[in-house]
Amino acid sequence: MGLVGWGFCLIVFVSETVGGGRVRVRREREPEELIAAWTLLDGDWELVGNKTGATRLGFGLLLKFFEQKGRFPRHSGEVPKAAVDYVAGQVKVDPALFAEYR
């Protein structure tokens, strides 16, 4: 997946109500942040390379999420949609397959 089309960024603030009526604001990542945090590197490919389909995508996403947060996501909604799309492009798997990964 090339970087064509990443020439601009719209920052979107999304608010969501969480337990106790608190509102949490989430920011969509800049393209540079997305690339820096979610690009699979050489060592990552050694781990991801022997997997296919939803497993390949899911494993890659869990690996990068763990690197950033020091834990695994509690649910698929914790993984940003932009990250799913970006990693799916790297591993050449349809991003919709992430929903099948358990």
C-alpha positions as CSV (number, residue, x, y, z in Angstrom):
1,M,0.0,0.0,0.0
2,G,1.6,3.3,-1.1
3,L,1.3,6.6,0.6
4,V,-0.7,8.2,-2.2
5,G,-3.8,9.7,-0.9
6,W,-2.2,10.5,2.5
7,G,-1.4,14.1,1.5
8,F,-3.8,15.6,3.9
9,C,-5.3,14.8,7.2
10,L,-8.6,15.7,8.8
11,I,-8.5,15.4,12.5
12,V,-11.8,14.2,13.8
13,F,-12.8,14.3,17.5
14,V,-15.3,11.7,18.5
15,S,-17.0,11.7,21.8
16,E,-18.5,8.6,23.3
17,T,-20.3,8.0,26.6
18,V,-18.6,5.4,28.8
19,G,-19.6,3.9,32.2
20,G,-20.9,6.4,34.7
21,G,-22.0,8.9,32.1
22,R,-18.4,10.1,31.5
23,V,-17.5,11.3,28.0
24,R,-14.2,10.2,26.5
25,V,-12.8,12.1,23.5
26,R,-10.9,10.1,21.0
27,R,-8.7,11.6,18.3
28,E,-8.1,10.1,14.9
29,R,-4.3,9.7,14.2
30,E,-2.2,11.8,11.9
31,P,-0.9,9.7,8.9
32,E,2.6,9.9,10.3
33,E,1.5,8.6,13.7
34,L,-0.4,5.8,12.0
35,I,2.6,4.8,9.9
36,A,5.0,5.0,12.9
37,A,2.8,2.9,15.2
38,W,1.2,0.4,12.9
39,T,3.9,-0.5,10.2
40,L,5.0,-4.1,10.4
41,L,8.8,-4.2,10.6
42,D,11.2,-7.0,9.7
43,G,10.9,-8.9,13.0
44,D,7.1,-8.5,12.8
45,W,7.1,-10.2,9.4
46,E,8.9,-13.2,10.8
47,L,6.0,-13.7,13.2
48,V,3.2,-12.8,10.8
49,G,4.5,-14.3,7.6
50,N,3.4,-17.9,8.2
51,K,-0.2,-16.9,8.9
52,T,-3.1,-16.4,6.4
53,G,-6.4,-14.6,6.2
54,A,-8.1,-13.3,9.3
55,T,-5.3,-14.8,11.5
56,R,-2.6,-12.9,9.6
57,L,-4.5,-9.6,10.0
58,G,-5.6,-10.2,13.6
59,F,-2.2,-11.3,14.7
60,G,-0.5,-8.3,13.1
61,L,-2.9,-5.9,14.8
62,L,-2.6,-7.5,18.2
63,L,1.2,-7.4,17.9
64,K,1.3,-3.7,17.1
65,F,-1.4,-2.9,19.7
66,F,0.6,-4.7,22.4
67,E,3.8,-2.8,21.4
68,Q,1.9,0.4,22.0
69,K,-0.2,-0.3,25.1
70,G,1.6,-3.2,26.8
71,R,-1.6,-5.2,26.8
72,F,-4.0,-6.8,24.3
73,P,-7.2,-5.1,23.3
74,R,-10.3,-6.0,25.4
75,H,-12.5,-5.9,22.3
76,S,-12.0,-5.3,18.6
77,G,-13.4,-1.7,19.0
78,E,-10.2,-0.7,20.8
79,V,-8.2,-1.1,17.6
80,P,-8.7,2.0,15.5
81,K,-10.4,1.5,12.1
82,A,-7.6,3.4,10.4
83,A,-5.1,0.9,11.9
84,V,-7.2,-2.1,10.7
85,D,-7.3,-0.7,7.2
86,Y,-3.6,0.2,7.2
87,V,-2.3,-3.2,8.5
88,A,-4.8,-5.0,6.2
89,G,-3.1,-3.2,3.3
90,Q,0.3,-4.4,4.5
91,V,-0.7,-8.0,4.9
92,K,-2.9,-7.9,1.8
93,V,-6.0,-9.1,3.6
94,D,-9.5,-7.6,3.4
95,P,-10.0,-5.4,6.5
96,A,-13.5,-6.9,7.0
97,L,-11.8,-10.2,8.0
98,F,-10.8,-8.6,11.3
99,A,-14.3,-9.2,12.5
100,E,-13.8,-12.9,12.1
101,Y,-10.6,-12.9,14.2
102,R,-11.2,-14.1,17.8
